[in-house]
Amino acid sequence: MTCAKVIGTGHCVPERVVTNHDLARMMDTSDEWIVERTGIRERRWITPGTTLDDLAAGASRMALQDAGIEAGELDLIICATLNPDCFFPGNGVLLQHALGARTVGAMDLRNQCTGFVYGVATAAAHIKAGFARTVLVVGTEIHSTSMDLTDRGRDIAVLFGDGAGAAVLRATGDQGEGRSDVLASVLHSQGEFARELWCELPSGSQPGRITAEQIAEGRHYPLMNGRAVYTHAVRRFCEAIREVLEAGGVAKQDVKLVIPHQANLRITEAVTKRFDLAPEQVFSNIQRYGNTTAASIPIALSEASREGRLARGDLLVLVAFGSGFTWGANLIRW
């Protein structure tokens, strides 16, 4: 039996730290208001000249080093992002070039906050089907350049940060009952709610993609119905955790760590309470990075691994909810 083992993780965040006090000098907000509603105290923003691919390559190199392999050993690259460096091609091929990998397949996933969970599921499926032996999964995001940093956009602008995270998965043989593996994945979507959290423009279906009038109206900035997103997120997080544990035949008390998408600390706290998880079972770093969408789980995974929160044989759940709406979870034996 072929298993998909996580053999390395990495992350890369910009050096520039932007605190809530910094944002309060740009718009009508405050540290107290942001912390109370989101739990975020600071986030990382790029400096001019840094690209999405720079962050992805930095996280990938750390993950490859952690795995003890070279880029030339990769068979597939999966890159998840909602803000690619260009309209096309996708960032996967740019990352392949930056790493000096062979002419292997490189695919892009546009599942926003759920992108890394979808990526891990896809990587595990390729490995178990025999299509690839070693797969790099990356979540990489730059939000700071696409936020409305005025009072009009403050409810969204305070949430997001920049960064990238990566994991290397490799095929291994049957190691018995305690084998390291992606044991189960569950993936869902509900497009009827797409406009509750979306970025309308630019649009490939509109002549010219965007007009000057639409830019003036701010229609190229992301929009969110915060109340709807919160309500759906808490529900779907809990459902996905329950479903993936059932699929893997595991009880929640056996799970060493849950790493949720870092959307909002209040959402994480609500899920922890409703699912009756112990505080030490849930990893959170949103206080320092904000919401980095597809990058949030792999950044947290990389930090959790380096902090000694996971040992080989531990059960881990990755779970996410986001724009689409999409949601899902992975059950991993570390």
VODONU-746633 format. One line per field, with one value per residue (C-alpha): residue in three letters; x, y, z. Coordinates in steps of 0.02 Angstrom, whole numbers. Example, Ala and Ser with C-alpha at 12.3 -4.5 7.8 and 13.67 -1.06 7.14 Angstrom:
REM residues 2
residuo: [ALA/SER]
x: [615/684]
y: [-225/-53]
z: [390/357]
//
This chain:
REM residues 334
residuo: [MET/THR/CYS/ALA/LYS/VAL/ILE/GLY/THR/GLY/HIS/CYS/VAL/PRO/GLU/ARG/VAL/VAL/THR/ASN/HIS/ASP/LEU/ALA/ARG/MET/MET/ASP/THR/SER/ASP/GLU/TRP/ILE/VAL/GLU/ARG/THR/GLY/ILE/ARG/GLU/ARG/ARG/TRP/ILE/THR/PRO/GLY/THR/THR/LEU/ASP/ASP/LEU/ALA/ALA/GLY/ALA/SER/ARG/MET/ALA/LEU/GLN/ASP/ALA/GLY/ILE/GLU/ALA/GLY/GLU/LEU/ASP/LEU/ILE/ILE/CYS/ALA/THR/LEU/ASN/PRO/ASP/CYS/PHE/PHE/PRO/GLY/ASN/GLY/VAL/LEU/LEU/GLN/HIS/ALA/LEU/GLY/ALA/ARG/THR/VAL/GLY/ALA/MET/ASP/LEU/ARG/ASN/GLN/CYS/THR/GLY/PHE/VAL/TYR/GLY/VAL/ALA/THR/ALA/ALA/ALA/HIS/ILE/LYS/ALA/GLY/PHE/ALA/ARG/THR/VAL/LEU/VAL/VAL/GLY/THR/GLU/ILE/HIS/SER/THR/SER/MET/ASP/LEU/THR/ASP/ARG/GLY/ARG/ASP/ILE/ALA/VAL/LEU/PHE/GLY/ASP/GLY/ALA/GLY/ALA/ALA/VAL/LEU/ARG/ALA/THR/GLY/ASP/GLN/GLY/GLU/GLY/ARG/SER/ASP/VAL/LEU/ALA/SER/VAL/LEU/HIS/SER/GLN/GLY/GLU/PHE/ALA/ARG/GLU/LEU/TRP/CYS/GLU/LEU/PRO/SER/GLY/SER/GLN/PRO/GLY/ARG/ILE/THR/ALA/GLU/GLN/ILE/ALA/GLU/GLY/ARG/HIS/TYR/PRO/LEU/MET/ASN/GLY/ARG/ALA/VAL/TYR/THR/HIS/ALA/VAL/ARG/ARG/PHE/CYS/GLU/ALA/ILE/ARG/GLU/VAL/LEU/GLU/ALA/GLY/GLY/VAL/ALA/LYS/GLN/ASP/VAL/LYS/LEU/VAL/ILE/PRO/HIS/GLN/ALA/ASN/LEU/ARG/ILE/THR/GLU/ALA/VAL/THR/LYS/ARG/PHE/ASP/LEU/ALA/PRO/GLU/GLN/VAL/PHE/SER/ASN/ILE/GLN/ARG/TYR/GLY/ASN/THR/THR/ALA/ALA/SER/ILE/PRO/ILE/ALA/LEU/SER/GLU/ALA/SER/ARG/GLU/GLY/ARG/LEU/ALA/ARG/GLY/ASP/LEU/LEU/VAL/LEU/VAL/ALA/PHE/GLY/SER/GLY/PHE/THR/TRP/GLY/ALA/ASN/LEU/ILE/ARG/TRP]
x: [0/69/57/78/196/233/422/456/376/427/364/415/343/397/507/393/279/119/34/-144/-75/2/-169/-249/-141/-212/-397/-525/-490/-397/-296/-435/-568/-466/-410/-586/-663/-524/-387/-258/-121/-3/25/166/165/287/400/396/478/433/327/211/337/475/373/325/506/566/440/475/663/639/522/642/786/679/638/821/789/828/703/756/671/498/371/231/207/38/22/-130/-163/-302/-187/-71/73/-10/-178/-94/7/-18/114/148/257/346/386/448/570/623/665/757/646/635/500/372/187/140/-41/-130/-277/-399/-489/-439/-435/-463/-326/-196/-320/-372/-187/-145/-293/-237/-56/-106/-220/-80/42/-77/-129/54/60/193/316/362/244/269/111/122/1/61/-26/1/-148/-68/-64/-249/-332/-433/-332/-464/-613/-718/-617/-564/-673/-578/-409/-373/-390/-262/-75/57/155/184/194/241/245/330/235/320/264/312/273/156/227/93/-47/50/108/130/-2/-140/-275/-428/-485/-656/-691/-849/-916/-1076/-1070/-1238/-1144/-1001/-1045/-1042/-852/-779/-680/-790/-662/-561/-670/-622/-804/-810/-738/-579/-594/-618/-660/-597/-770/-771/-600/-663/-810/-690/-762/-589/-574/-634/-806/-868/-1031/-947/-1100/-1138/-957/-942/-1103/-1061/-878/-911/-1039/-933/-772/-859/-942/-779/-684/-820/-830/-644/-627/-769/-688/-525/-606/-531/-603/-575/-488/-355/-311/-151/-174/-301/-234/-378/-369/-323/-475/-523/-477/-661/-706/-568/-625/-806/-756/-646/-793/-929/-825/-768/-583/-452/-357/-193/-269/-289/-146/-166/-45/-168/-116/51/7/-176/-272/-154/-289/-208/-45/-116/-123/50/129/49/97/278/282/194/320/467/393/386/196/197/288/289/131/25/-143/-166/-318/-305/-472/-524/-672/-672/-731/-835/-900/-776/-726/-636/-515/-368/-333/-146/-43/119]
y: [0/170/308/496/557/739/742/930/1098/1279/1456/1629/1794/1972/2062/2214/2208/2312/2333/2384/2552/2573/2541/2667/2800/2753/2735/2760/2607/2559/2420/2384/2373/2254/2141/2128/2076/1975/1934/2006/2117/2128/2060/2053/2158/2149/2291/2353/2231/2072/1952/1810/1693/1760/1710/1541/1502/1550/1436/1296/1301/1288/1140/1053/1079/1013/860/835/831/936/1022/901/760/838/755/883/1061/1120/1307/1380/1567/1692/1835/1771/1879/1890/1851/1704/1594/1532/1545/1359/1368/1523/1426/1278/1394/1484/1320/1249/1096/976/1001/923/963/1124/1162/1308/1295/1440/1385/1537/1500/1315/1303/1213/1082/1050/1044/912/807/821/780/627/566/582/489/347/327/310/468/551/503/675/824/1003/1092/1280/1414/1590/1758/1945/2046/2210/2275/2240/2313/2474/2561/2694/2702/2625/2464/2454/2305/2195/2282/2248/2061/2013/1988/1921/1759/1584/1408/1241/1055/910/746/584/408/278/94/14/46/-43/29/184/230/414/456/571/457/549/711/790/933/1037/1191/1294/1420/1499/1601/1654/1839/1842/1843/1887/2006/2054/2136/2126/2003/1900/1902/2093/2183/2269/2173/2335/2518/2678/2707/2537/2569/2735/2641/2520/2368/2292/2274/2118/2122/2019/1992/1967/1901/1770/1714/1696/1595/1477/1461/1401/1275/1208/1199/1085/981/956/902/778/711/685/598/481/448/404/303/415/491/675/638/545/701/785/947/1039/1176/1280/1411/1570/1673/1756/1711/1724/1591/1477/1501/1464/1304/1251/1274/1198/1046/1030/1032/1064/1228/1135/1037/1193/1293/1478/1612/1738/1863/1886/1860/1900/1803/1744/1638/1490/1520/1519/1332/1290/1435/1371/1191/1242/1337/1198/1071/1180/1215/1028/1022/866/701/555/454/601/631/802/886/1029/1117/1270/1372/1518/1606/1504/1452/1307/1204/1044/949/829/696/661/539/636]
z: [0/-49/80/60/197/238/240/248/283/262/266/209/269/228/353/360/512/504/672/710/765/592/513/630/549/378/418/556/662/821/897/1021/884/777/920/990/825/745/871/749/820/671/497/369/209/65/14/-167/-287/-194/-295/-251/-329/-213/-61/-137/-181/-7/78/-46/-21/167/143/24/146/288/182/137/-50/-203/-317/-454/-359/-373/-488/-469/-404/-339/-308/-219/-225/-256/-309/-447/-507/-679/-758/-844/-837/-661/-526/-526/-681/-615/-457/-558/-647/-487/-401/-550/-549/-695/-826/-711/-702/-615/-575/-493/-374/-355/-198/-96/91/60/-70/35/96/-85/-130/0/-55/-236/-195/-94/-234/-363/-251/-207/-389/-438/-544/-436/-300/-230/-232/-175/-112/-88/-26/-67/-53/-68/-5/44/-135/-165/-11/0/135/169/285/145/149/330/379/256/251/435/411/281/270/151/161/95/164/85/117/28/17/-36/-73/57/75/201/374/472/579/631/457/411/282/225/293/227/144/123/1/-23/-113/-118/-258/-219/-88/-203/-194/-4/-15/-183/-292/-440/-554/-663/-756/-907/-964/-974/-1125/-1067/-902/-802/-833/-753/-681/-598/-523/-454/-376/-292/-377/-396/-208/-114/-35/111/204/373/464/331/320/509/525/382/432/610/547/404/506/632/496/402/558/604/427/402/571/524/354/441/580/715/874/910/1075/975/875/934/838/732/619/554/419/511/460/623/801/852/723/787/967/920/829/976/1095/985/940/1121/1080/1213/1188/1167/1023/915/837/802/741/667/801/711/528/500/368/231/145/53/146/322/353/282/377/538/496/471/635/731/667/717/888/924/926/816/833/710/732/794/713/633/556/431/405/306/247/128/-28/-146/-25/-13/137/177/289/285/416/424/526/548]
//
